[in-house]
Amino acid sequence: MPQYQELPCGGQVLDIDTALKDGILGGGPELGDAAAGDGGKQPVELRKMMDELDAAGDGGGDEAVPSVFICPISLEPMVDPELWDVTPIPNTTLRQLIAAWFSRRYTRFKKRSADFHGRAAELVHALRGTAVPKRQPLKGQARVAALRELRSLAAAHQSVTKAIAEAGGVGLLTSLLGPFTSHAVGSEAVAILVSGVPLDADAKAALMQPAKVSLLVDMLNEGAVDTKINCVRLIRILMEEKGFRPDTVASLSLLVGVMRLVRDKRHPDGVAAGLELLNSICAVHKPARSLIVSIGAVPQLVELLPELPTECVEPALDILDALAAVPEGRIALKDCPRTITNAVRLLMRVSEACTRRALSMLWVVCRMAPEECAPAALDAGLGAKLLLVIQSGCGPELKQQASELLKLCTMNCTSTVFISKCKLTKTIQ
């Protein structure tokens, strides 16, 4: 039975360990755990413990937080529970129980973290050949297995990435990438590098060496989908460095690999990652735009527009807008049979930014060949969409753009034909 302690004021406080042991609050006391019952004074503040456990995804370990600890209003664990009558009275007993429960979980979490950090450091030293006792660096399948375990630790516990860096793992992983590196080793090393391991300027400069970039491009073209996505993410990380050389991404092989990833609709994460990289390349290296057009990116992106997830439509339109800034890109847009249809379909459907980009595409093709493209645009329903944009709450610049496009499309079109193509006959009648 639970044991009670008499208080000077006549009340009773449920003994914490007994309450936990007897299942009243769930979970039993464990040896080595930090219990709390000394008036709420903890080695670590309760809120800090809660926040750190929550950030690590370990709010209750393998147990749910007891319902009596949950605030009925915020649905979050309580820090300062109060009893309400006429005035709020601190519920010291409940606070002690909450502190004890979270303190146990916090101690267990810290112990597990130390174990994970130690194991990560051991793996790094084994790969480097600096383990104690002294051994040769791991080679062959043993190296791949160690890297795979290290990647799993980094993916499951974000704090492990710091331990990897402190053990010299960044330099090790960078050195593993080279012209003679197998894809099995390279894919694991890249996965660890993009898992959140802190990369300083020296590490990024080393990763931008031609031999290492060449390996990334090879894996981007030949690796598994996860490897391709990780290579794209690492290239984007390198592009954010001040010393990045734009010509590094001016590679047909790299661009072909990215477009292949974008076209693989079975993997939405790969589509999004590829579009983000292409968008970044168009922004930082304008000469690469002609290369992107030369691999057939314009018709491929236009064909993909109706099937892309909503979050991917805007970056795809941004790429097409950037490619339309070069003559080859404008010609490719005009020659693509789906440009007008897909652009008209996007007007007023996703966002104002997407509507602006789609209008820009239509403006480009209609100005290049008004006699050919304007009637086709009206047949696709552009007139009604433009009237909708003009009457909407969009910005004045966008409305002005829609008005100018409407004038261009109706320049050689009679009022009767325009009304019929906009399907406004019944409305006017």
N, C-alpha and C positions, 0 to 999 in steps of 0.2 A: 504494500500500500504506500502511496506517497506520504512522505514525512513533511510535517509542517513545523515552522519555527514561530514561536510566540514573539510578537513585537511589543515594545513598551506601550504603544498606543492601543494595544488590545487586538490588533489585526493579526493575520497569519500570512506568511510568505511561503509559497510552495518551493521546496528544495529543488534547485535546478537539475542537478544530476538525477535525482529520483524521478522528477517529472519526465525527463527525457528517457530514462531507462524503462519506466512503466508504460511508455507509449502514449502519454497524454499529449506530447507535442511532436512525437515522431523521432526516431533515431536514438541510439544509445550513446553514452559517453565513451570516448576512446582514449587509450593511453597515449600520452604525448600531445593531446590536443590542449589548446589554450582555453581553459574555462574562464568565465567571467562571473563574478558574483560579489564583487567588492564595491557595491554602491555605484556600479556602472562605469568605473574607471578602467579603461582598456589600454593595452600597449599600443593598439592602433584604433583610431577613431572609428565609430560604427559606420558613419557615412562613407568614410574612405574605404572601409572594407567592402561595403555594399557596391560602391562604384567600381572598385577594382575587380571584384568577382563578376559583376555584370559585364564589364568590358571584355573580360576573358571568356564570357559565355558559361560561367560556372557558378551561377547565383546560388544554387543549392546542391552542388555536387551531383550525386546520383539520387537525391531526394528533392521533392517539391518543397517550397517554403511553406511551413504550416499556415493554414488559413487564418489562425488567430493573430498572426503577425501582419496580415494584410490590411491596409486601410480600406474601408468599404467605399470611400469616395474616390481616392486616387488609384486604387487597386495596386499600389506599390507597398513594399515592406515599410513599416513604420519606424521612425527614428526616435521620436519623442511622443509616445502614446499618452493620451490624456483621458481622464474620466470627466464627463460633463454632467453637471447638475445645475447649479446656478452659476458657479464659476468653474473654470477648468482646473482639475487637480492632476498633477503628474502621476502617472501609473508606473511607479518605480519597479514594481515586481515584473510587469510585462516587459519593461525596458531591459531589465537584467536578463530575462529569458531570451529576448531577441538578440541581445549582445552576445550571450553565451552560444546560441545556435550559430550565428554568423561567424563568431570567433573560431569555432571548431572547423567550420567549412573553410575559413580563410587560412588557418594553419595547414590544413590538408592541401589546399590549393598551392600554398607556398612551397610545401615539401615536394609536391609533384613537379612544380615549375623548376625547382632546383635539380631534380632528377633529370628532367628533359634538357635543361641547360648543360648539365654535366655530360649527358650522353652526346649532345651535339658537339661539344668541345672535344670529346674523345674521338668522334668520327673525323673531325677536321684534322686532329693531330695524326690519326692513323693514315689519312689520305696524304698528309704532308710528309710523313715519316719522322715526325717529332714526338711520337708517343713514348711513354716511359713504361717498361724498359725500351731501349732504342731498337726500332725495327725499320725495315725498308718500307717505302711508300707502297700503298696498295696498288695492285695492277690488275688488268683484265676484268674478269667477272666480279672479283672482290671489290674493285673500285666502283663498278656500276652498282653493286648491291649497297655499298656504303653511301653513295650519292643518293640512291633511291630512298634509303632510310632517312637521310638528312633532309631530303625534300619533303617527306611525309611529316617529319617533326616541324619543319618550318611552316607547312600548310596548316597543321592542326593547332599550333601554338605560336601566335605572332611574336611573343617575347623571345622565342628561340632565335629569331633573325639577329637580334643584338648579340647573343652569345656566339653565333657563327662569326660575326664581324670581329668580335673581341678576340677570338681564337685565331684570327688571320685567315678566315675563310674566304674573304672577298678576293685577296690576292691569289689564293689557291684556285678558286673557281675561274678567275680570269686567265690564269696560266694554262688551265686545262683546255681552253678554246684555241684551236690552231689548225693549220692545214692538215695535220696528221691525226686529228681527233676523230674518233668514231662517233657516229650519230647517237649511239646509245649513251656515251659519256656526255656528249654535247647537249643532248636534250635534257638530261637531268641537271647539268650545271646551269643551263639557261633558266630552267624552271625555278631553281633556288634563287638565282639573281633577281628574278621578277617577283619573288614572293614577299618582298618588303625589306630585304637586306640593304642596309644603308650603303650607297655607292658614292664615294667622294670624287672629286674632279680627276684625280690620278687614275682611279679605276675606270672611269668613263673614257678617259683619254686612251687607256690601254685597250679598251673594248672597241675603240674606233679604228684600230689598226687594220689595214686591208685584209690580212690573212684571217682575222677574227670575223670581220664583216662578211667575207666570202663564205665562211662556214655557216653563218647565220642564214645567208641567202640559200645555200645548199639545203639546209634543214627546212627552210620555208617552202622550198619546192618539193622536197622528197619526204619530209617527216610526217608523223601522225598529226591529226588535227590539233591536239593540245600543244604539241611542239610548235606547230606553225603559229598558233595564237601567241605563245610565249615569245617566239622570235620577233613577232610584230610589236609586242609590248616592249621588249628590250630596245628595239630600234627607236621607238617613240621616246623612251627614257633618254636615250643618247641624243636625240634631236633637241631635247630641252636644255642641253649643256651649251654654255656660251661659246665654247671652242669647237662646236660641231661644224664640220665641213659639208655644205649642201651637196657637193658633188658625190658624197658617199652614197646617196640614195639615187643617183642618176644612173641606175643600172637596169637594163631591160629585163634581166633575169629576176631581179627583185620585184619589179613592177608586175611582171607576169605572174609571179608567185602570189602576190597580194591580190591580184584580180581573180586568180583561181580560188583563193580563200573567200572572196566576196561572193562569188557565184555559187558557192556551196551552201544552198539554202537549208540543208539538214542541220547546220550548226550556227544558230543565230549569234552566239558569242564571237565566232570567227568572222561573220559578216560585219558586225559592229566594229570589231578591232581593225579589220582591213579597211573599212571606210574611213575610220579615224586617221589611220596612217596615210592613206591617199590624200585626205584633206590637208594634213600637215605638210606633206610633200609639195602639194600645189601652192601652199602658202609660203614656204621658206625657199623653194627652189623653182622659180618660174620657168627656166629652160626645160625642166622635167615635164612640163605640161605637154609639149609637143611629143615627147616620148610616150606619155600616157595615151595620147590620142593615137599614136602609131600602132599600139598593140590592140586597138579596137575597143578601148574602154567606153567610148561614148555610146555606141549602140547597145553594149552590154548593160550599162547602167540604166539607160532609158528603158530597156526591156524589163529590168528588175523593179522599177519604181512601184508598179501596182502591188507587188508581192512583198515589199520590204515591211518589216515592223515599223510602227509609227516613229519610234525613236531613231530609226535609221534613215528616214526619208529626208530629213533636213541636211545631214552631212552629204548624202548622195547628190542632192540638188546643189549644195555648195560646191562640190567637185565639178559638176556639169557647168555651173556658172563660171568657175575659174577656167575650165577648158574652153569655154566660149570666148575667152579673151584672146585666144590665138586663132589665126585664120583657119588652120586645119580643124580646130574644134568646131568653129561655126559651120564649116562645110559638112562635117560629120553629123552635126545636129540636124541640118536641113535634109540631108540624105537619108536619115533614119526614118523609116515609115511610121514608127510609133511615137515620134517626138510630140506631135501636135495632140494626138489622142490622149496620151498619158499626162501631158502637161495640163490640158484642159480639165482632166479628171481631178487633178490635185488642187485646183483653185477652190478656196474657201472650205477645204476639207480637213486639213491638218493643223496649220497655224498660220499666223499672218506672215511670218518669215518664209514659210514654204510657198505661200501664195505669191510673195514678192519674187522669189526665185523662179517659180513657174512662169510668171508674167515676163520675166527677163528672157527666158528661153523662147517663149512665143514671140516676143518682140524681135529677137535676133532672126528667127527663121522667116517671119512675115516681112521684115524689112529686106532680107536678102532676095526673096522671090515673092513679092506681094500678089502678082497675078495667079501664082500657083498655090501659095500657102494660105492666103487670106480666105478664099472660098472654102478650102478644106477645114480651116479652123472654125468657120461659121457652121459648117456641116457637123462638126464635132460638138457643137453646143457652146462655142466660145461667147457668142453674143449675149446669151442669157446670163452666163457666169460673170461677164464684165459688168452688166447692169447690176448684178447682185453685189459685186465689189464696190461699185460707185455708191450704192444705197446703204452700204453696211457701215459699221462703226470703225472701219480700218483707218489708218493714218492718212493725212492729206496727200502725202507723196505717193502712196500706193494708189489712191483714188485717181490722182493725176496721171499716173502711169497707165491705169486701166482706161481712162478717157482717151489718151493718145493712141493706145492700141485699138480701141473701138473705132476711132476716126480712120485709122489706117485700113482696118478690115472692111469698112463700109464705103471706102472711097469709090469703088467701082460697083457698088451694090445699090439697087433701088430700095426705097422704103418698103415696098410690098414684099420683095424677096427677103429683106432683113427681118421683117415681122414674122414671116412664115418660118424662117430658119430658127428664130428665137421661140417659136411656138407661142406667140402672143396673140394670134388671131382671135381665139375664143375670149381671151381676157379683154381685148379692145371691144369686141361685140357686146 
